[in-house]
């Protein structure tokens, strides 16, 4: 992944955008869903409240996966830059 730094950079951007989209308002949606389930009980379950909660959990894990993709690409790019700088410094010495 380090050799193809342009692809890594583009993949890092994709990870960042999808993480942002997947996590947008996630806390508010969780809070609203839990409040709905607590307030309405079995009626909320029959109306799909548990299914929506499962979708929110899946969305949270999707956001985490894309955050990890972002951080992995960031680490690869930082390592590439650090390795490139150390080669450059040793040539100048």
Order of alpha helices (4+ residues) and beta strands (2+ residues): alpha-alpha-alpha-alpha
